[in-house]
Amino acid sequence: MSEQATIISAWDTILFEKFSRFEYLLTTGLEVHGAEALRQRPLRAGTRVLDIGCGFGDTTRTIAAQVGPHGQAWGVDCAGNFIRRASEDAQRSGVRNATFFVADVQGDDLRGEYDRAFSRFGTMFFALPGLALRNIRRGLAPGGELTMVVWRRREDNPWLHEAEKRVKALLPAREATDDVHCGPGPFSMASRELVSDLLQSAGYDGITFARFDADICIGRDLDDAVEFAMALGPAGEMIRLAGAEGKSREPRIRQELRDTLLTFARPDGVWGGSSTWIVSARNPAEV
């Protein structure tokens, strides 16, 4: 199985199951970053927008509402299970100007031209990000804009990083594995310099970065936050890929994570500091 096929398989099986289990945190918790990106880079009525790595389609539905009945939102994801769920939820919600389709953004036809492309945490997992960014640009109209939200450094996202450090200290170093995995990981686009180079190489101009920090809910209570950390993010991925070793150490890991995440607990849940780049880039207009 190729690297990209391995990544797609992960998103369509084990990660889809885990994301579904914690959908209430992943949509409401992360929504603040997507909302800020759309506030900074608002969509005009009548705009045609591609939502990249749309997952459950919550951002696609938000985009559809912003562009209005004369605009159109398309949600694309590599995982058929996410697209099925997104389509069902949009239909159930009565959203008529949102369409969803399965494609590998790295090379498949994206059915453009789009006025805008948007992604909330959907671009960091590309095995070949330069290829994907070029393909996205090909799907944009001349002068069209890409806006993407990506995580900044681990150290600026303690809700993920502290759990990762604690689990890493409890598990043996990871060896090569054939198990499905999420791809490069959530921090692959944390470097402003790297992302700027990728976008320039892919032919974009007008590249901007805006930092945005916010506390996000990572659990309705401490037990919820611990289970979330054990299932998803770098900590959860390490536990899963450790196989039987990770399984045998789960009781110790669970207790250590409780101690770590207790520092983020508040009366209204468990909240962690988070930090992103809101990145904007333009497909140059034809001369």
C-alpha positions in Angstrom: 0.0 0.0 0.0 1.3 3.4 -1.0 1.9 6.1 1.7 -1.1 8.1 0.5 -3.3 5.0 0.4 -2.3 4.2 4.0 -3.2 7.7 5.1 -6.6 7.6 3.3 -7.3 4.2 4.8 -6.7 5.6 8.3 -9.0 8.6 7.8 -11.7 6.3 6.4 -11.6 3.7 9.2 -10.0 4.1 12.6 -9.8 8.0 12.5 -13.4 8.3 11.2 -14.5 6.1 14.1 -12.6 8.2 16.7 -13.6 11.5 15.2 -17.2 10.4 15.3 -16.9 9.5 18.9 -15.6 13.0 19.8 -17.4 15.0 17.1 -18.9 17.3 19.7 -15.4 18.4 20.7 -13.9 18.5 17.3 -16.6 20.7 15.7 -17.5 23.0 18.6 -14.0 23.1 20.1 -12.2 23.9 16.9 -14.9 26.1 15.4 -13.5 29.2 17.0 -10.4 29.1 14.7 -12.5 28.6 11.6 -14.8 31.3 12.6 -12.0 33.8 13.1 -10.5 32.9 9.7 -13.9 33.6 8.0 -14.1 36.9 10.0 -10.7 38.0 8.8 -11.2 36.8 5.3 -15.0 37.2 4.8 -16.9 35.5 1.9 -19.0 37.6 -0.4 -22.5 36.6 -1.3 -22.6 34.5 -4.5 -19.1 33.2 -4.0 -18.1 29.7 -5.1 -16.0 28.1 -2.4 -14.2 24.8 -2.0 -13.9 23.5 1.6 -10.8 21.3 1.7 -10.7 18.3 4.2 -14.2 19.1 5.1 -14.7 16.2 7.5 -18.2 16.3 8.9 -19.1 19.3 6.7 -19.8 21.7 9.6 -17.5 24.3 8.0 -19.0 23.7 4.6 -22.5 24.4 6.0 -21.2 27.6 7.6 -19.7 28.7 4.3 -22.9 27.8 2.4 -24.8 30.1 4.8 -22.3 33.0 4.3 -22.3 32.9 0.5 -26.1 32.7 0.4 -28.5 31.1 -2.0 -26.7 32.5 -5.1 -23.4 31.1 -3.9 -22.3 27.5 -3.6 -20.1 25.5 -1.2 -18.3 22.3 -2.1 -16.8 20.1 0.6 -14.1 17.7 -0.4 -12.4 14.9 1.7 -10.3 11.9 0.9 -12.5 9.7 3.2 -15.8 8.4 1.8 -17.3 7.9 5.3 -16.8 11.6 6.2 -18.4 12.7 2.9 -21.4 10.4 3.5 -21.9 11.9 6.9 -21.5 15.4 5.7 -24.0 14.9 2.9 -26.5 13.4 5.2 -26.2 16.2 7.8 -26.5 18.9 5.1 -29.6 17.3 3.7 -31.1 16.9 7.2 -30.3 20.5 8.0 -32.0 21.7 4.8 -28.8 23.2 3.3 -29.3 23.2 -0.4 -26.3 25.1 -1.7 -23.7 22.6 -0.3 -22.3 19.7 -2.3 -19.8 17.0 -1.1 -17.5 14.8 -3.1 -14.6 12.3 -2.4 -11.2 13.2 -3.9 -7.5 13.1 -3.1 -6.7 16.8 -3.2 -3.1 16.0 -4.0 -3.9 15.0 -7.6 -7.6 14.5 -8.3 -9.8 16.8 -10.3 -11.3 19.3 -7.9 -14.1 20.3 -10.2 -13.2 24.1 -10.1 -13.0 27.1 -10.9 -13.6 28.4 -7.4 -13.5 31.9 -6.2 -12.2 30.8 -2.8 -10.7 27.7 -1.2 -10.9 27.3 2.5 -9.5 24.7 5.0 -9.8 24.4 8.7 -7.1 22.0 9.8 -7.4 20.0 6.5 -4.0 20.7 4.8 -1.5 19.5 7.5 -1.9 15.8 6.7 -0.9 15.8 3.0 2.0 13.4 2.3 3.0 15.7 -0.6 1.8 19.2 0.4 3.5 21.0 -2.5 1.6 18.8 -5.0 -1.7 19.4 -3.1 -1.2 23.2 -3.0 -0.5 23.3 -6.7 -3.6 21.3 -7.4 -5.7 23.6 -5.2 -4.3 26.6 -7.1 -5.3 24.9 -10.4 -8.9 24.7 -9.1 -9.0 28.5 -8.3 -10.1 31.1 -10.7 -7.4 33.8 -11.6 -7.3 36.0 -8.5 -8.9 33.4 -6.4 -7.8 33.0 -2.8 -6.8 30.2 -0.5 -7.4 30.6 3.2 -6.2 27.8 5.5 -6.0 27.4 9.3 -3.1 25.4 10.5 -1.7 24.7 14.0 1.4 26.7 15.1 4.2 25.2 17.2 3.6 22.3 19.6 4.8 24.6 22.4 2.0 27.1 21.6 -0.6 24.3 21.8 -0.2 22.9 25.3 -3.5 21.0 25.2 -1.9 18.7 22.7 1.8 19.0 23.5 1.7 18.4 27.3 -0.3 15.1 26.7 2.1 14.1 23.9 5.2 14.6 26.2 3.6 12.6 29.0 2.7 9.7 26.8 6.1 9.7 25.0 7.9 9.3 28.3 5.8 6.2 29.1 6.1 4.3 25.8 9.1 2.8 24.0 10.4 4.6 20.9 8.3 3.9 17.9 9.6 1.6 15.3 8.6 1.4 11.6 5.1 0.0 11.2 2.7 -0.9 8.5 -0.3 0.2 10.5 -2.4 3.0 9.0 -1.6 6.4 10.3 -2.8 10.0 9.9 0.0 11.3 7.8 2.7 14.0 8.6 0.7 15.1 11.6 -1.0 18.2 13.0 2.2 20.4 13.3 3.6 19.8 9.8 2.7 23.4 8.8 3.7 25.1 12.0 6.7 26.8 10.4 5.8 30.1 8.7 8.9 29.9 6.6 8.2 26.4 5.4 4.6 27.1 4.5 5.5 30.4 2.7 8.1 28.5 0.7 5.5 25.8 -0.2 3.0 28.3 -1.3 5.5 30.3 -3.4 6.8 27.1 -5.1 3.2 26.2 -5.9 2.7 29.6 -7.7 0.8 31.7 -5.2 1.4 35.3 -4.4 0.0 37.7 -1.8 0.9 35.4 1.0 -0.1 36.5 4.5 0.0 35.0 8.0 -2.1 36.0 11.0 -1.6 34.4 14.4 -4.7 33.6 16.4 -4.8 32.3 20.0 -7.8 31.0 21.8 -8.7 28.6 24.6 -10.7 25.6 23.3 -12.8 23.0 25.1 -11.0 19.6 25.2 -13.5 17.9 27.4 -16.8 18.4 29.2 -15.0 17.1 32.3 -11.6 15.6 33.2 -12.6 12.1 32.3 -13.8 13.3 28.9 -10.6 15.2 28.3 -8.5 12.1 29.2 -10.4 9.9 26.9 -10.1 12.5 24.1 -6.3 12.7 24.6 -6.0 8.9 24.6 -7.9 8.6 21.3 -6.8 11.5 19.2 -3.9 13.9 18.6 -0.2 12.9 18.9 -0.7 11.2 22.2 -3.6 9.0 20.9 -1.7 8.1 17.8 1.4 7.1 19.8 -0.7 4.8 22.0 -2.5 3.2 19.1 0.7 2.6 17.1 2.4 1.1 20.1 0.0 -1.8 19.8 0.0 -4.3 22.6 2.6 -2.3 24.5 0.4 0.7 24.4 -2.6 -1.3 25.5 -0.8 -2.8 28.4 0.2 0.6 29.7 -3.1 2.3 29.3 -4.0 2.4 33.1 -0.7 4.2 33.9 -1.1 6.5 30.9 -4.7 7.3 31.9 -3.6 8.3 35.4 -0.6 10.4 34.1 -2.9 12.2 31.6 -5.4 13.0 34.4 -2.6 14.7 36.3 -1.5 16.6 33.3 -4.9 17.7 32.1 -6.1 18.6 35.6 -4.2 21.9 35.2 -6.6 22.8 32.3 -9.8 22.1 34.3 -12.4 24.8 34.9 -15.9 24.7 36.3 -17.3 24.7 32.8 -15.1 21.9 31.5 -11.4 21.4 30.5 -10.0 24.1 28.3 -6.6 24.3 26.7 -4.6 27.1 25.1 -4.4 26.8 21.3 -2.6 28.8 18.6 -2.9 28.8 14.8 -1.8 30.5 11.7 -4.5 31.9 9.5 -2.8 31.7 6.1 -4.0 33.5 3.0 -2.6 33.2 -0.5 -3.7 34.2 -4.0 -3.8 32.5 -7.4 -2.2 35.3 -9.5 -4.6 37.0 -11.9 -4.0 36.5 -15.6 -2.2 39.4 -17.2 
